[in-house]
Amino acid sequence: MSRMGYKMTIAGLERELPLCELNDDLYIAAFVIFGDQELTVAAAAALLEKAPEYDYLISAEAKGIPLVHEMARQNGDKKYFLARKAPKLYMTGVFGVEVDSITTAGTQKLYLDTMDADMIRGKRILIVDDVISTGGSLTAIERLVQGAGGDIVGCMAILAEGDAYKRKDIVYLEKLPLFEPDGTPIW
């Protein structure tokens, strides 16, 4: 049995995204930039064209890592930040927030190193992610940045999934629908 897919053009590149069952009534298109260097480079460049002025970029671990890294590299940034899924031994201290995400079962936490928080204080921070859907991860990162005293200058994603494309507070490259079990897009 072949898997259903959804063809779309992202940053000038055509891709087919496999459809994955979220529940009995709803499917999502799996968008994974891990390993797709061509798409990561193109999406980073397209987002930077639309980006406001910023001092630092931040993204959530893990799917945002290739994007934030490539955006920082292309822009000549020396540093970017990650909201981590768990505290690490090398962190100087942490503070965290809870997050619910459509692609992760249960409630998670995101953490920021207090040393990173000191660098964020008073700086213009641009939040980037691969996909914004329910906005749960985005809200958690916003809370981390605000808790660190940073000034959020924008939120960007490669794709806005479902109703996220209606939001006025995010910049994105393409709309991504949700899907009926038979593969019909839900706009």
Solvent accessible surface area in square Angstrom, and as a share of the most:
residue,aa,sasa,rsa
1,M,245,1.09
2,S,102,0.66
3,R,154,0.56
4,M,73,0.33
5,G,32,0.31
6,Y,43,0.17
7,K,135,0.57
8,M,20,0.09
9,T,71,0.42
10,I,0,0.00
11,A,30,0.23
12,G,65,0.63
13,L,36,0.18
14,E,114,0.51
15,R,56,0.20
16,E,97,0.44
17,L,10,0.05
18,P,50,0.31
19,L,7,0.03
20,C,35,0.21
21,E,103,0.46
22,L,63,0.31
23,N,76,0.39
24,D,118,0.61
25,D,108,0.56
26,L,37,0.19
27,Y,38,0.15
28,I,17,0.09
29,A,4,0.03
30,A,27,0.21
31,F,6,0.03
32,V,78,0.45
33,I,2,0.01
34,F,99,0.41
35,G,88,0.84
36,D,35,0.18
37,Q,135,0.60
38,E,102,0.46
39,L,3,0.02
40,T,9,0.05
41,V,48,0.28
42,A,27,0.21
43,A,0,0.00
44,A,0,0.00
45,A,40,0.31
46,A,21,0.17
47,L,0,0.00
48,L,35,0.17
49,E,151,0.68
50,K,109,0.46
51,A,25,0.20
52,P,53,0.33
53,E,135,0.60
54,Y,28,0.11
55,D,52,0.27
56,Y,39,0.15
57,L,0,0.00
58,I,0,0.00
59,S,0,0.00
60,A,10,0.07
61,E,29,0.13
62,A,35,0.27
63,K,69,0.29
64,G,1,0.01
65,I,54,0.28
66,P,31,0.20
67,L,0,0.00
68,V,0,0.00
69,H,92,0.41
70,E,14,0.06
71,M,0,0.00
72,A,3,0.03
73,R,144,0.52
74,Q,59,0.26
75,N,79,0.40
76,G,55,0.53
77,D,37,0.19
78,K,200,0.85
79,K,74,0.32
80,Y,55,0.21
81,F,2,0.01
82,L,36,0.18
83,A,0,0.00
84,R,42,0.15
85,K,86,0.36
86,A,43,0.33
87,P,69,0.44
88,K,67,0.29
89,L,189,0.94
90,Y,150,0.57
91,M,25,0.11
92,T,86,0.50
93,G,27,0.26
94,V,57,0.33
95,F,61,0.26
96,G,36,0.35
97,V,17,0.10
98,E,95,0.43
99,V,7,0.04
100,D,89,0.46
101,S,29,0.19
102,I,43,0.22
103,T,85,0.50
104,T,46,0.27
105,A,103,0.80
106,G,54,0.52
107,T,82,0.48
108,Q,43,0.19
109,K,91,0.39
110,L,4,0.02
111,Y,38,0.14
112,L,0,0.00
113,D,13,0.07
114,T,51,0.30
115,M,113,0.50
116,D,25,0.13
117,A,5,0.04
118,D,84,0.44
119,M,74,0.33
120,I,0,0.00
121,R,137,0.50
122,G,65,0.62
123,K,81,0.34
124,R,89,0.32
125,I,0,0.00
126,L,0,0.00
127,I,2,0.01
128,V,0,0.00
129,D,17,0.09
130,D,6,0.03
131,V,30,0.17
132,I,5,0.03
133,S,22,0.14
134,T,92,0.53
135,G,7,0.07
136,G,21,0.20
137,S,29,0.19
138,L,6,0.03
139,T,63,0.37
140,A,1,0.01
141,I,1,0.00
142,E,37,0.17
143,R,115,0.42
144,L,0,0.00
145,V,0,0.00
146,Q,112,0.50
147,G,58,0.56
148,A,3,0.03
149,G,39,0.37
150,G,11,0.11
151,D,80,0.42
152,I,44,0.23
153,V,47,0.27
154,G,19,0.18
155,C,6,0.04
156,M,1,0.01
157,A,0,0.00
158,I,0,0.00
159,L,0,0.00
160,A,0,0.00
161,E,5,0.02
162,G,9,0.09
163,D,94,0.49
164,A,3,0.02
165,Y,55,0.21
166,K,118,0.50
167,R,73,0.27
168,K,195,0.83
169,D,77,0.40
170,I,11,0.06
171,V,57,0.33
172,Y,50,0.19
173,L,26,0.13
174,E,63,0.28
175,K,87,0.37
176,L,2,0.01
177,P,1,0.01
178,L,35,0.18
179,F,1,0.00
180,E,71,0.32
181,P,58,0.37
182,D,106,0.55
183,G,19,0.19
184,T,67,0.39
185,P,51,0.32
186,I,67,0.34
187,W,143,0.50
